[in-house]
Amino acid sequence: MQTIYVDGTYLENNPTYGVEDSPWKAQQILSIIRKNQLNPRSICEIGCGAGEILSQLQLSLPEHVRFQGYDISPQAIQLSQQRRNQNLSFACEDITKKEIDFFDILLCIDVFEHVEDYLNFLRQLRPKSKYKIFHIPLDMSAQFVLRAEPILWMRENVGHIHYFMKETALWALKDAGYNILDYCYTAEHVDRPKSFKARSLSLPRKILHAIAPDVTVRLLGGYSLLVLAES
C-alpha cells in the first residue's frame, strides 16, 4: 500500500496534497499547544506532505522555533521545497529506519491510518520527541458504515486502510505505550464542508454535537480526534 506514496499514485489522486486544508489543521494544532502551555523550540512532522502545516505554524510561533518535515514521498518533498527557509526544512526519509534529532513536539497529522503495521509505527515514534500530537480521522461511524461509500472512497482515493472511532484510536495509542495528556474532537467537515452531503449534514452535526458530542460523532461522523500524548 505504501508504494502509492512513492510511485506518484497518491499525487495523481490528490494533486494539491491537501494544502488547502493545512491552515485549518495548523489552527487546531496551535490550539492544543496553547491550551497545554507548551513552549517548543523544535517541531517535526512525520508525513508532512507538501509542508504547508509546518509553514502555517511557523507564521504563528516564535522565530527561534526550528521546524523539520519528513515524508517518504519524493513528490511531496519536491512540493515542500518552495516553503523551505532558514528554520524550516524537509527531507525524503522514512524516520522509522533512520535516527533523527530529538524534538520537543512530533506531529503525526492524518498519518497512521495509512500505515499497514500502525502499532509498530507508533512505537517507533516514541523516542523521537517529548510530546506527540496526533490527528486521527474517525471514519468508523454508523452513517459511514451504513452508506459504505465514504469509507471505500477514503481507501481508494486517500489511502486509509484502518478505520477508527474515538475509543479505538485512544486505545491504539495506549497499546503503543503512550500516555494521553489531552484530546478533543475537531470538526473539519462541519467547519469546511466540501460536498453537498457534507453541507447538508453540517447544521445537524453542529446542533447535536453541542448536546451529545460522543453520540453525534458515532452516529453521523464528520469529525476527527486531536490528541496530545507523551511516552
CORTA-V489017 format. One record per residue. RES is the residue in one letter. PHI is phi in degrees with one decimal (* if undefined). OMEGA is omega in degrees with one decimal (999 if undefined). BURIAL is + if it has 24 or more other ideal C-beta (glycine too) atoms within 12 Angstrom, else -. Layout:
BEGIN
RES;PHI;OMEGA;BURIAL
RES;PHI;OMEGA;BURIAL
END
This chain:
BEGIN
M;*;-175.8;-
Q;-69.5;177.7;-
T;-63.9;-178.8;-
I;-65.4;179.5;+
Y;-84.8;-177.3;+
V;-103.6;-173.2;-
D;-90.4;177.0;-
G;95.9;-178.6;-
T;-63.8;-179.3;-
Y;-63.4;178.2;+
L;-63.7;178.8;+
E;-62.2;179.7;-
N;-79.4;-175.3;-
N;-136.2;-170.6;+
P;-63.5;178.3;-
T;-91.1;-175.1;-
Y;54.1;175.1;+
G;72.8;-179.3;+
V;-56.8;-177.4;+
E;-65.1;179.6;-
D;-90.1;-170.0;+
S;-66.1;178.0;+
P;-59.0;177.9;-
W;-62.8;179.9;+
K;-64.2;178.3;+
A;-60.9;179.1;+
Q;-65.8;176.8;+
Q;-65.2;179.8;+
I;-64.7;178.3;+
L;-60.1;-178.8;+
S;-61.1;-177.9;-
I;-75.0;174.4;+
I;-63.0;-178.1;+
R;-70.6;178.8;-
K;-58.9;-177.3;-
N;-97.4;173.4;+
Q;54.0;176.1;-
L;-86.2;179.3;+
N;-129.0;-174.0;-
P;-71.5;170.8;+
R;-102.5;179.3;-
S;-148.7;-179.6;+
I;-137.4;172.0;+
C;-122.4;176.7;+
E;-125.9;177.1;+
I;-93.8;-173.8;+
G;74.6;-170.8;+
C;-76.8;-178.8;+
G;58.8;-178.6;+
A;-80.5;171.9;+
G;85.8;-173.6;+
E;-73.6;176.7;+
I;-61.6;178.9;+
L;-63.5;178.2;+
S;-61.5;178.3;+
Q;-68.4;177.7;+
L;-62.3;-179.4;+
Q;-61.0;179.2;+
L;-68.1;-173.0;-
S;-110.9;-178.4;-
L;-108.2;-176.7;+
P;-56.1;-174.5;-
E;-61.1;-175.4;-
H;-77.6;-176.8;-
V;-67.9;179.0;+
R;-98.1;-178.0;+
F;-120.8;178.0;+
Q;-138.5;176.9;+
G;-111.7;176.7;+
Y;-127.9;174.2;+
D;-153.4;178.6;+
I;-83.1;-176.8;+
S;-90.3;176.3;+
P;-63.5;178.5;-
Q;-66.7;178.3;+
A;-63.3;-178.8;+
I;-66.1;175.3;+
Q;-62.3;177.4;-
L;-65.0;-176.0;+
S;-71.6;-171.6;+
Q;-62.2;178.7;-
Q;-68.2;179.9;-
R;-99.4;-176.1;+
R;-65.9;173.3;-
N;-153.2;-171.9;-
Q;-58.7;-177.9;-
N;-110.6;-179.9;-
L;-136.1;-178.4;+
S;-137.7;-174.5;+
F;-138.4;179.2;+
A;-145.1;176.0;+
C;-87.3;-175.1;+
E;-142.7;167.2;+
D;-95.6;-171.3;-
I;-72.6;173.8;+
T;-75.0;-179.2;+
K;-113.9;-175.6;-
K;-144.8;173.7;-
E;-72.5;176.3;-
I;-128.6;176.1;+
D;-61.0;174.8;-
F;-85.9;-176.6;-
F;-114.5;175.4;+
D;-70.0;-180.0;+
I;-132.2;172.2;+
L;-111.9;177.4;+
L;-100.8;175.8;+
C;-133.6;-167.2;+
I;-104.1;-179.5;+
D;56.1;-174.2;+
V;-121.3;-163.8;+
F;-74.1;171.2;+
E;-70.0;178.1;+
H;-92.8;-168.3;+
V;-97.6;-174.8;+
E;-57.6;179.5;-
D;-100.9;-170.2;-
Y;-70.8;178.7;+
L;-66.9;176.8;-
N;-64.8;176.4;-
F;-58.1;179.9;+
L;-63.5;178.5;+
R;-64.1;-179.6;-
Q;-70.0;177.1;+
L;-79.0;-170.2;+
R;-55.9;-177.5;+
P;-80.5;-173.2;-
K;-86.1;-176.3;+
S;-161.1;175.6;+
K;-75.5;-179.9;+
Y;-115.0;173.2;+
K;-126.8;172.7;+
I;-120.2;-179.5;+
F;-109.9;168.8;+
H;-120.9;-168.6;+
I;-126.5;175.2;+
P;-62.0;178.3;+
L;-101.1;-175.2;+
D;-74.6;-172.9;+
M;-89.4;175.7;+
S;-123.2;-178.8;+
A;-60.7;-178.8;-
Q;-63.3;-179.2;+
F;-66.8;179.8;+
V;-68.0;-179.9;-
L;-64.6;-179.0;-
R;-80.5;179.9;-
A;67.3;-174.5;-
E;-55.4;179.8;-
P;-61.4;-179.7;+
I;-69.1;178.0;+
L;-64.5;177.7;-
W;-62.2;-179.3;-
M;-66.6;176.1;+
R;-68.8;-173.8;-
E;-75.4;-171.8;-
N;-104.2;-178.6;-
V;-121.6;169.1;+
G;81.2;174.5;+
H;-72.1;177.3;+
I;-119.5;173.1;+
H;-130.3;-172.5;+
Y;-131.8;-170.7;+
F;-118.8;159.0;+
M;-113.8;-172.7;+
K;-53.8;-173.2;+
E;-64.9;-179.1;-
T;-72.7;176.0;-
A;-65.2;179.3;+
L;-66.5;178.5;+
W;-67.1;176.7;-
A;-59.5;178.9;+
L;-66.6;178.5;+
K;-64.4;178.9;-
D;-62.9;179.0;-
A;-85.1;173.4;+
G;100.1;-178.0;-
Y;-93.8;171.6;+
N;-102.4;-177.7;-
I;-80.0;180.0;+
L;-96.9;-177.1;+
D;-164.3;172.6;+
Y;-157.6;176.4;+
C;-158.3;172.5;+
Y;-78.0;167.5;+
T;-120.6;-166.8;+
A;-126.2;-177.7;+
E;-60.7;-176.9;+
H;-75.0;172.7;+
V;-91.2;-178.9;+
D;-71.8;-173.1;+
R;-138.0;-178.7;-
P;-65.3;-174.2;-
K;-110.6;-178.2;-
S;-133.9;178.1;-
F;-61.2;-179.9;-
K;-62.5;179.2;-
A;-65.9;178.7;+
R;-65.2;-179.6;-
S;-67.5;179.3;-
L;-91.7;-173.1;+
S;-59.4;-178.6;+
L;-67.5;175.7;-
P;-57.2;178.2;-
R;-60.8;-177.1;+
K;-64.9;-178.6;-
I;-65.4;-177.6;-
L;-68.4;179.5;+
H;-64.0;178.4;+
A;-66.6;-178.1;-
I;-93.9;-174.5;-
A;-144.1;-172.4;-
P;-59.4;-176.8;+
D;-63.4;-179.6;-
V;-64.4;179.9;-
T;-60.5;-178.6;+
V;-65.9;-179.6;+
R;-68.6;-177.8;+
L;-84.4;-169.3;+
L;-100.9;-178.5;+
G;65.6;178.8;+
G;90.8;-177.7;+
Y;-119.8;172.0;+
S;-125.5;-179.4;+
L;-118.8;175.7;+
L;-104.5;-171.7;+
V;-128.4;169.8;+
L;-104.2;-176.6;+
A;-139.1;171.3;+
E;-137.8;-178.4;+
S;-129.6;999;+
END
